[in-house]
Amino acid sequence: MLDYAKVFETGLSYHDFLAKYGTPEQQRRWAGIHADVRLSEAQQQLLSNFKRKMPVIVLAGAWCGDCVNQCPIFDHFASASSVLDIRYFDRDANPELAAEMSVCGAARVPSVLFFSEDWFRCGLYGDRTLSKYRQMTADFAGAACPTGIGSPERTLLDAVIQEWLNEFERIQLMLRTSARLRKLHND
């Protein structure tokens, strides 16, 4: 098992990751999506109210279309919260980490690994959200039975933002309600 605290220290910030691994065209694509991401006031408020320090490892590839469409969201989350510390790792440059974070038997990206402040693993999520999988399935298999969930006028990006935020919030609530961490912080 990896020493995640040591691994985390070698990770890169969002912008450093793109500078190191992205071609100028890839950087342009990521910047375009980054500019399209809009957090609502309620989403920003939620993120700003996170209390527990939350280290996050993102396994990505600058070349990956799913990463282009999702990783800029995480940068917005980090900007809105003082307790999120997100580090990015290139999948191909980190095969041991990629193996530890495999999803469905493969080193799929983006994959996100969440930790407590004292390096207990709290969750792994990726490589796509439910809304994205629904859209992909409808595109190649035709529409399935309508779910009745969600508003049809919501854009896919808005849905994906909310689904990722739900996962970040779930982990934050896990940390916030942990008896061990509540005792540590006297709250």
ZANUVEX-605026 format. One record per residue: x, y, z of N, C-alpha, C in turn; residue in three letters. Coordinates in steps of 0.05 Angstrom, whole numbers, padded with zeros to 5 digits, always signed. Layout:
<pts>
XYZXYZXYZALA;...
</pts>
This chain:
<pts>
+00017-00024+00000+00000+00000+00000+00018+00025+00000MET;+00009+00044-00015+00025+00069-00017+00023+00086+00008LEU;+00044+00101+00014+00044+00121+00034+00033+00146+00021ASP;+00007+00150+00024-00007+00171+00010+00002+00199+00018TYR;+00010+00203+00043+00020+00229+00051+00045+00236+00035ALA;+00063+00217+00031+00087+00222+00016+00080+00226-00014LYS;+00062+00209-00024+00054+00212-00052+00042+00240-00057VAL;+00024+00248-00039+00010+00273-00041+00030+00297-00044PHE;+00051+00296-00028+00071+00318-00029+00084+00321-00056GLU;+00084+00300-00072+00096+00302-00099+00077+00311-00120THR;+00052+00314-00113+00031+00322-00132+00034+00351-00140GLY;+00020+00358-00161+00022+00384-00173-00005+00399-00170LEU;-00003+00426-00169-00027+00442-00170-00040+00439-00197SER;-00064+00448-00200-00078+00447-00225-00062+00459-00248TYR;-00053+00484-00244-00038+00499-00265-00011+00486-00270HIS;+00003+00477-00249+00029+00464-00253+00026+00438-00268ASP;+00005+00423-00263-00001+00398-00277-00004+00404-00307PHE;-00020+00424-00313-00024+00430-00342+00001+00440-00355LEU;+00017+00456-00341+00042+00467-00352+00062+00444-00358ALA;+00062+00424-00340+00081+00402-00344+00072+00382-00364LYS;+00047+00375-00364+00037+00353-00381+00021+00361-00405TYR;+00011+00385-00406-00007+00393-00428+00008+00406-00451GLY;+00000+00399-00475+00010+00413-00498-00004+00440-00499THR;+00005+00458-00515-00010+00484-00518-00039+00480-00526PRO;-00045+00461-00543-00073+00456-00551-00089+00444-00528GLU;-00077+00425-00513-00091+00414-00490-00096+00436-00469GLN;-00077+00453-00464-00080+00474-00445-00103+00493-00454GLN;-00105+00498-00480-00126+00515-00491-00153+00502-00486ARG;-00155+00476-00490-00181+00462-00486-00189+00463-00456ARG;-00170+00458-00438-00175+00458-00410-00184+00487-00401TRP;-00171+00507-00412-00177+00535-00405-00206+00541-00415ALA;-00214+00531-00437-00241+00536-00448-00262+00525-00429GLY;-00258+00500-00420-00278+00489-00401-00276+00503-00375ILE;-00252+00510-00365-00249+00524-00340-00266+00550-00341HIS;-00265+00564-00363-00280+00589-00366-00311+00584-00366ALA;-00319+00560-00375-00348+00554-00376-00359+00545-00349ASP;-00342+00537-00330-00352+00527-00305-00362+00551-00288VAL;-00386+00548-00279-00398+00569-00262-00410+00555-00237ARG;-00401+00563-00214-00413+00553-00189-00434+00573-00181LEU;-00457+00563-00173-00478+00580-00163-00470+00591-00136SER;-00485+00611-00127-00479+00622-00100-00482+00601-00079GLU;-00503+00584-00082-00507+00563-00062-00484+00543-00062ALA;-00474+00536-00086-00451+00518-00087-00426+00530-00075GLN;-00421+00556-00081-00398+00570-00069-00401+00571-00039GLN;-00425+00577-00029-00430+00579+00000-00425+00552+00013GLN;-00434+00531+00001-00430+00504+00012-00400+00498+00014LEU;-00385+00503-00007-00356+00498-00006-00342+00515+00014LEU;-00350+00540+00016-00337+00558+00036-00343+00550+00064SER;-00363+00535+00069-00370+00526+00096-00358+00499+00103ASN;-00343+00487+00085-00329+00462+00093-00310+00469+00116PHE;-00308+00451+00136-00292+00456+00160-00267+00438+00162LYS;-00269+00413+00153-00247+00395+00156-00228+00396+00133ARG;-00202+00396+00140-00181+00395+00119-00186+00369+00103LYS;-00184+00371+00077-00190+00349+00059-00170+00347+00037MET;-00149+00331+00040-00130+00326+00018-00144+00309-00003PRO;-00139+00316-00028-00151+00302-00051-00130+00297-00072VAL;-00129+00273-00081-00111+00265-00104-00128+00261-00128ILE;-00120+00274-00150-00134+00271-00176-00114+00258-00195VAL;-00122+00235-00205-00106+00222-00226-00119+00229-00253LEU;-00102+00240-00270-00113+00252-00295-00093+00248-00318ALA;-00102+00257-00341-00085+00259-00365-00093+00284-00380GLY;-00074+00300-00386-00080+00325-00400-00092+00320-00427ALA;-00087+00297-00439-00097+00288-00465-00126+00278-00463TRP;-00136+00272-00439-00161+00258-00435-00185+00277-00437CYS;-00204+00271-00455-00228+00287-00458-00245+00288-00433GLY;-00247+00266-00418-00262+00266-00393-00249+00284-00372ASP;-00222+00284-00372-00208+00302-00353-00211+00331-00361CYS;-00210+00337-00387-00215+00364-00396-00242+00374-00386VAL;-00262+00357-00387-00289+00365-00380-00295+00364-00351ASN;-00278+00353-00334-00284+00351-00306-00263+00364-00287GLN;-00238+00361-00293-00218+00371-00275-00219+00401-00270CYS;-00227+00418-00290-00230+00446-00284-00250+00452-00262PRO;-00270+00434-00259-00290+00437-00238-00276+00436-00211ILE;-00257+00417-00208-00243+00414-00182-00227+00439-00175PHE;-00216+00452-00195-00201+00477-00190-00220+00498-00179ASP;-00244+00500-00190-00263+00519-00179-00271+00512-00150HIS;-00274+00486-00145-00281+00478-00118-00258+00487-00098PHE;-00234+00482-00106-00211+00489-00089-00210+00519-00084ALA;-00217+00535-00104-00217+00564-00101-00238+00574-00082SER;-00260+00558-00080-00282+00566-00063-00280+00556-00035ALA;-00261+00538-00029-00258+00526-00003-00230+00528+00008SER;-00227+00537+00032-00200+00540+00044-00189+00514+00054SER;-00206+00493+00056-00196+00467+00067-00191+00446+00047VAL;-00198+00451+00022-00191+00431+00001-00163+00435-00009LEU;-00148+00414-00009-00120+00414-00019-00119+00393-00040ASP;-00120+00401-00066-00122+00382-00088-00095+00381-00103ILE;-00085+00357-00107-00061+00353-00122-00067+00334-00146ARG;-00054+00341-00168-00058+00326-00193-00034+00309-00200TYR;-00039+00286-00211-00019+00267-00219-00026+00256-00247PHE;-00005+00255-00264-00009+00244-00290-00010+00214-00288ASP;-00031+00202-00300-00035+00173-00299-00011+00158-00309ARG;-00001+00165-00332+00020+00150-00345+00047+00153-00332ASP;+00051+00175-00318+00077+00180-00304+00076+00167-00276ALA;+00053+00157-00267+00050+00147-00240+00036+00120-00241ASN;+00048+00099-00252+00034+00074-00256+00026+00060-00229PRO;+00042+00064-00208+00036+00051-00182+00010+00064-00171GLU;+00009+00090-00172-00015+00105-00163-00039+00097-00180LEU;-00035+00096-00206-00056+00089-00224-00067+00061-00218ALA;-00050+00042-00211-00059+00016-00203-00075+00017-00177ALA;-00067+00033-00158-00081+00035-00132-00109+00048-00136GLU;-00111+00065-00157-00136+00080-00161-00152+00069-00184MET;-00147+00045-00192-00161+00034-00215-00191+00033-00210SER;-00206+00037-00232-00235+00037-00231-00244+00017-00252VAL;-00261-00002-00245-00271-00022-00263-00248-00038-00276CYS;-00227-00043-00261-00205-00059-00270-00185-00045-00289GLY;-00186-00018-00290-00168-00003-00308-00160+00023-00295ALA;-00138+00034-00305-00128+00060-00295-00143+00082-00310ALA;-00168+00086-00303-00186+00105-00316-00183+00132-00303ARG;-00187+00153-00319-00184+00180-00310-00207+00197-00320VAL;-00214+00218-00304-00203+00225-00279-00213+00206-00256PRO;-00196+00201-00238-00203+00186-00214-00195+00204-00190SER;-00211+00205-00170-00207+00223-00148-00207+00207-00122VAL;-00186+00211-00107-00182+00197-00081-00183+00217-00059LEU;-00201+00213-00040-00206+00232-00018-00194+00221+00008PHE;-00182+00239+00025-00170+00231+00050-00179+00249+00073PHE;-00176+00238+00097-00179+00254+00121-00152+00269+00125SER;-00152+00288+00143-00128+00304+00148-00105+00287+00158GLU;-00111+00264+00169-00090+00246+00179-00087+00221+00162ASP;-00094+00224+00137-00088+00205+00115-00103+00179+00116TRP;-00127+00178+00127-00144+00155+00124-00159+00159+00097PHE;-00160+00138+00082-00173+00138+00056-00203+00139+00061ARG;-00217+00158+00049-00246+00162+00053-00263+00156+00029CYS;-00252+00156+00006-00268+00150-00018-00252+00153-00043GLY;-00262+00138-00063-00251+00139-00090-00275+00143-00109LEU;-00273+00162-00127-00295+00168-00145-00283+00174-00173TYR;-00296+00164-00193-00288+00170-00220-00299+00148-00238GLY;-00296+00149-00261-00283+00166-00279-00303+00186-00293ASP;-00328+00179-00290-00350+00197-00300-00373+00197-00280ARG;-00389+00218-00282-00412+00220-00264-00436+00206-00278THR;-00457+00202-00263-00481+00189-00272-00493+00204-00297LEU;-00494+00230-00295-00505+00246-00318-00489+00241-00343SER;-00463+00240-00341-00446+00235-00365-00451+00207-00376LYS;-00453+00187-00358-00458+00160-00367-00486+00158-00380TYR;-00506+00172-00369-00532+00172-00382-00531+00184-00410ARG;-00516+00206-00412-00514+00219-00438-00499+00201-00458GLN;-00478+00188-00449-00463+00170-00467-00480+00146-00476MET;-00495+00135-00457-00512+00112-00464-00534+00120-00483THR;-00546+00143-00479-00567+00153-00498-00555+00158-00525ALA;-00530+00168-00527-00517+00173-00552-00512+00148-00568ASP;-00503+00127-00555-00496+00103-00571-00517+00081-00570PHE;-00535+00082-00551-00554+00060-00549-00583+00070-00553ALA;-00586+00096-00556-00613+00107-00557-00623+00112-00529GLY;-00643+00128-00527-00654+00135-00501-00666+00111-00488ALA;-00660+00108-00462-00672+00087-00446-00697+00098-00434ALA;-00709+00084-00417-00733+00094-00403-00726+00120-00388CYS;-00742+00140-00391-00736+00165-00376-00736+00160-00346PRO;-00717+00173-00333-00715+00168-00304-00733+00186-00288THR;-00740+00209-00299-00756+00228-00284-00739+00244-00265GLY;-00712+00238-00265-00694+00252-00246-00680+00274-00262ILE;-00680+00297-00250-00666+00320-00262-00683+00334-00283GLY;-00676+00358-00287-00691+00375-00306-00678+00373-00333SER;-00695+00369-00354-00683+00365-00381-00669+00390-00391PRO;-00675+00414-00381-00662+00438-00390-00634+00443-00377GLU;-00627+00427-00357-00601+00430-00344-00580+00421-00364ARG;-00559+00436-00366-00537+00428-00384-00522+00405-00371THR;-00509+00390-00388-00492+00368-00378-00471+00378-00359LEU;-00458+00400-00366-00437+00411-00348-00448+00418-00321LEU;-00472+00431-00320-00484+00437-00294-00489+00412-00278ASP;-00499+00392-00291-00505+00367-00277-00479+00354-00266ALA;-00459+00354-00283-00433+00342-00274-00421+00357-00251VAL;-00422+00384-00252-00413+00400-00230-00427+00392-00204ILE;-00453+00390-00205-00468+00384-00181-00462+00356-00171GLN;-00459+00337-00189-00453+00310-00181-00426+00307-00168GLU;-00406+00321-00179-00380+00322-00166-00382+00336-00139TRP;-00396+00358-00138-00399+00372-00112-00413+00354-00091LEU;-00432+00339-00100-00445+00320-00081-00425+00301-00069ASN;-00406+00291-00085-00386+00273-00075-00366+00287-00056GLU;-00357+00311-00063-00340+00326-00045-00355+00332-00019PHE;-00380+00339-00021-00396+00344+00004-00399+00319+00020GLU;-00404+00296+00007-00407+00271+00022-00382+00265+00038ARG;-00359+00268+00026-00334+00263+00041-00331+00283+00063ILE;-00337+00309+00058-00334+00329+00078-00353+00323+00102GLN;-00377+00314+00097-00395+00307+00118-00386+00282+00134LEU;-00374+00263+00119-00361+00240+00133-00340+00250+00152MET;-00323+00268+00143-00302+00278+00161-00314+00295+00184LEU;-00334+00311+00178-00346+00329+00198-00360+00313+00220ARG;-00371+00290+00213-00386+00275+00233-00370+00252+00245THR;-00345+00248+00236-00329+00227+00247-00324+00231+00277SER;-00331+00211+00293-00327+00213+00322-00297+00217+00328ALA;-00280+00204+00313-00251+00207+00318-00242+00236+00313ARG;-00251+00248+00291-00243+00275+00285-00257+00296+00302LEU;-00282+00290+00310-00296+00308+00328-00281+00309+00355ARG;-00272+00286+00364-00257+00286+00389-00230+00301+00386LYS;-00217+00297+00364-00191+00311+00359-00195+00341+00358LEU;-00217+00350+00347-00222+00379+00344-00240+00391+00366HIS;-00248+00374+00385-00266+00383+00407-00291+00396+00396ASN;-00303+00384+00376-00329+00395+00366-00349+00373+00362ASP;
</pts>
